[in-house]
Amino acid sequence: MTASTVSKKGWVVIPAHLRRKYGLEPGSRVRIVDYGGVLAIVPGAQDPVRQGAGMLKTEKSLTRILLLEHRAELERGS
């Protein structure tokens, strides 16, 4: 755990080793998250769409599964 001090303006310095570890450079966006008594500084995603791509991988294409399900619904008359 690393400690920092809050300035009069509310600024907190993120230590250099943590900035390097998380790729934080001047101008990087971070989120401050309140977990009910615990504050967390969370690095913002540079490209959230690209970062999320592939998170829901399955053996079959989800698009193909949806198309097959839609076709089955049409055949049932739903």
N, C-alpha and C positions, 0 to 999 in steps of 0.2 A: 504494500500500500504506500502511496506517495501523498504527502501532505502539501497543501498550498494555502496561501492566505488570501482572503478576499479584500480588495482595495476599497477605498472610500467610494469609488465609482462602480463597484460591483465586479471588477475584473478579477479573473483568476488565471494564473499562469499555468499552462500545461507543460510539465518538464520536457526537456529536449528529447530524452530517450523515448518517451511515450509519443511525442509528435512524430519521431522517425518511425517507430513501430507501427503506427496507424496511418502513416502517410499524410499527416496534417501539415499543410503549408500555409503561409499567409493567404487569407481569403477563403480557406476551406470552411465549409459549413458543418456545424455540429448541432445536435439537438440536446436540450437539457430536459431530462425525463424525471418526473417526480413519482417515485414508487412508494408514496405514503410514508414519508420520513427518511427516505434515502434518495439523494439526487444522483443521477448518472449523466455523464457526458458521453453522448453516443455520436460517433462519426456519421455524417450524412453520406448517403450513397451518391457517387459521382454520376452514375447512369443507372437509376433504379430498374428500368426495364431490362437492360442487359444483365444486371446483377441477378434479377429474378428469373431470367430465362433458364429453363431446365430444372427448376425446383420441383416440378410435379411430374417427373419422368415416370412413365409406365412402360410395360413391355409393348403395348399397342399404342398407336397414335390416338391421343384424346380426340382429335378432330374426327378421325375415322370412327371411333366408338360413338360419338355424338351423331354422326351422319347415319350410322346403322340403326341407332335407336330412333332417330327421327323417321327413317324409312319404315321401321316396324310399327311405329305409331300410325303412320299414314295407312298402312295395310290393315291395321285393326279398326280404322275409322275414328280414332280418338281426336 
